[in-house]
Amino acid sequence: MRITTGAAPTIRKAIADYSEAIRLDPQYAKAYSNRGIAYQKNGEKAKAEEDFEQAKKLGYKEGASSMPGLVHTAPAHLTQR
């Protein structure tokens, strides 16, 4: 299920911003992790898991999941309404 509240534009903006950061620096592991959190908040579990896995491959440890489906804590700017 995708977010349908007023938070949706904020989530989509976060996804766009993290995607741009990744485009500029494909090795930026934290951007993959953060985009994964945004995808998860938007109900896009498969994309979230792909990003969490990529972040892990790039060596990101904080918040990176070794267990598929683990719920990550989103940064405050993604949860505020």
C-alpha positions, 0 to 999 in steps of 0.5 A: 500500500502506498502512502496516500496522506499529505506525507506522500509528496514529501516521500516522493521528494525524498526518493527523487533527492536520494536518486539524484545523490546516487546518480551523482555518486553511485558509491554513496551507500547511505543514500541507498539506505535512506532511499530504501527507507523512503521506498518502504514508507511509500509501500514499495517493499521490493525497491526498498529491499534492493536499496538496502541490499545495495547499501549493504554491498557498499559497506553501509552498516547503520540501518542496513538490514541483513534480514529481508522485511526488517522495518527500518526507522525512517528519519524524522523528515520522512515521518512528519506530516 
